[in-house]
Amino acid sequence: MLILAYLLPWITGTIWLVWLESFSAQRQQVNLPRAVGYGFFLGYFICSAAIYCVYAIFGHLSATMVTGLLLALSALGLFLSWQKYRNGWLAIPVKAPVIKRQDKWLLLLLLALTTAHLAVAAYDAYNRPLLPWDAWTTWTYRAKIWFLNQDLSPFIGAEAWLNTSNPGIYTIPAHGYPLIVSLIQLWPVMLQGQWNDAVAVFPGLLAGIALILALYGQGRSLGWPALLAIAGVYLLVSIPLLNAHLALPGYADLWLGGFAGLGFVALLQWSQSQDRTQLLTGLLFLGLGAFIKREGSLWLMMGLLFAIMQVLSWKLLLAMAATAALAIFSGYSLLNLPWLGQIGYADGAFYLPRLGAITLQPQDVSFAVINNLFSNSSWNLLYFYLFASLLLVLVHGKQRARHSALSFILLLTTIIATVFFLSAEGEWVKDSTAFGRLLLQVLPALIFVLLLNWQAVFHQPAQPREVEKR
């Protein structure tokens, strides 16, 4: 039953990703690694939404109903995909990529090292007790209460809880966190029929495998050589902070890395290929990320700005930035966005969607940021590589790659400066907690930018083998 629990949402999401990519302006074979990687996250989101909807309609948890719903959605996705591809067979490539003889042994070494990292992380994830703080105080704790009560018991603040006599209401400090990650952890134990911490959080390890597949697939979709794509995969899985989240799953940051991080990867891919399906995929995943953790709304806003920056000229963008600055100093900079909340600046505070007010309190955390990026062992040498690649692409890179990389890094730097340099949140940089976890949420995109720069400087991009114009 556990195999079914782990694979059924994955299969459902993969099928719908195949259908989504059928709307591409290019007739192509299925990019299987990309579809499977992105499909994992989409499928688990669908699964958690199904658990919630079944409970909302019938008033109780039902693994049978959720399983039936996932099977029905899979069948519908298969039918719609067949409808889209029936005029030309839906081709799934089974051939291994062409690899140069001199690259073969290095590629095999990278694959072996990647497998070793995942094997050790899998052993730890299944055998070590639940450890991460937010997991056993919020995400997994909430899932366990739901499983034991067989309902989605509400959680409220401590003060409100003290004033209620309802035994079915609970309290935790982070009672306002979104429900999705807890619902994801609830799913496998629902199907197993008994609570087990390791079983509940093990999908977090599978999320790491999905990240690897998605990153590899996106690189290959741009015609990158297999060795470069595999090098990116190894660089991702060798990051110590990511390894910690794989070996000790339970946090939501890894899941947000799947939605926001891969959403940005899709947008970066679109910025190079102009494939509007990837634009849609990127915005969809960034939108879903807003339901994973509150920071997801921040990444959605950044994704929208990134997309705008790819289609407008620098002159127009500078004019818009000047207008925004003028609005701030004129006092007309606070907007109310439907469903998201306020955005802008007013009365000494920044207002960001779903994050509320961030009071302007400048912090001198420059040394702490430099230490986190370049001295802290959580990242290996990632940021040395990244900034070196930015310098190279500025001098030798192609215009399109340079524009995309600089746009992404500029927006990310602006967000980090706003959150950590201009507010009390800067205190979290000094102990390397929230700052590192925030960057973990966009780690796949940071590595994709690095590889994009490398390809733009050192290689002529090959045409993707699976692409065939309509």
ABEGO torsion letter per residue (X at the ends): XAAAAAAAAAAAAAAAAAAAAAABABBBBBBAAAAAAAAAAAAAAAAAAAAAAAAAAAGBBBAAAAAAAAAAAAAAAAAAAAAAAAABBBBBBABBBBBBAAAAAAAAAAAAAAAAAAAAAAAAAAABBBABAAAAABAAAAAAAAAAAGBBBBBBBAAAAAABABAABBBBABAABBAAAAAAAAAAAAAAGBBBAAAAAAAAAAAAAAAAAAAAAAAAAAGBBAAAAAAAAAAAAABAAAAAAAABBGBAAAAAAAAAAAAAAAAAAAAAAGBAAAAAAAAAAAAAAAAABAAAAAAAAAAAAAAAAAABBAAAAAAAAAAAAAAAAAGBABBBBBGAEBBEBBGGBBBBBGAEBBBBBBBBAAAAAAAAAAABAAAEAAAAAAAAAAAAAAAABBAAAAAAAAAAAAAAAAAAAAAAAABAAAAAAAAGBAAAAAAAAAAAAAAAAAAAAAAAAABBBBBBAABBBX
